[in-house]
Amino acid sequence: MRKIRVLVVDDSVVIRRLLSDVLSQDAEIELAGTAPNGRIALAKLPQLNPDVVTLDIEMPELDGLATLPELRKTHPKLPVIMFSTLTERGALATLDALARGATDYITKPANVGSVTAGIQSVKDQLIPKIKSLCPLAQPAAAAAACVPSTASRTVPARPALRLPERFDVVLIGSSTGGPQALSATLCHLPASFPLPIVVVQHMPPVFTRHLANRLDQDCALTVREATGQETLEPGQVLIAPGNYHLQLERRGAAVQAVLHQGVPENSCRPAVDVLFRSAANVFGPNCLAVVLTGMGQDGLRGAQAIVGAGGTVLAQDEASSVVWGMPRAVAEAGLARQVVPLSSIATELSRFASLGRRAALVFGGQK
């Protein structure tokens, strides 16, 4: 089976060597080549034909942000993983990179205590992302370009259960590709959207705050990073902060967001499962959950809790997902009422949110 070829682009000799060593330790991956800046990387792309590119943000001559638009002109589907820093500046630059076409990112190790720990940190982040973005199990023609297979999959149909009289909350879980998917969804909802929305996006601290700020600027809805004790309000979006679980608790007539640093679930904190389970306990059948693009299975157990309580789950489809991991787990478990493309999710949310608020609204023949 052909190995996944990776081009490493970084102006630091030390980082290029570190990444080369990390990649060489995996039998399924090989180093296609290295480049000290974006200009040289662009010149090498045709001859190296990599499956994945790791791209530093700050480089001389042509940095990562300037390289991305040029790369996308000739390689629109090539997975690009940014190498970012856990700083305010790094978070902002990473979000800019994602907006310009980067596929995902990893963070440079900070305060890890030793070189060995730093290498392990990079390995733990990078190798799974490379393999999820360019799976070896797909047909050879698709693997050669790291394009997800379009072969049809059998997704169990969930029984058409009767919808509740109304929905009271929207819950969204996302990971790899999530910032772009959240923007495509939330920015197509009106300021008059009648339900509160609570989001778990797998991101570290600082990054989630800047993501919330950017979405707040771009969307008609009010978007905030949760600080804890907020009362859920219609038209308000709360995003779980990095390194904190977010769960919902009823306090009298109100429902509030509560943060805590319980043990990670699915190696994640925040975890989608934590939010979904708490919402199922508070809202029961009045939960409307969406599982967007992401690596792994976070959200599967939470979706089971929501469906078990009579709630409704939607999943993003494979064709529009950067990584069809999280939504796939939900869809193939038969938990998704609908599996829909990203372009349709905002429309579906608006339709379901109107249930009980507009006369004679019909969903798939059911009132």
Helices and strands as residue ranges (DSSP letters): E 4-9, H 13-24, E 29-35, H 38-48, E 52-56, H 64-74, E 80-84, H 88-99, E 104-107, H 115-133, H 140-144, E 169-174, H 178-186, E 197-201, H 207-218, E 222-225, E 236-239, E 245-251, E 254-260, H 272-283, G 284-286, E 287-291, H 300-308, E 312-316, H 326-332, E 338-340, H 342-353
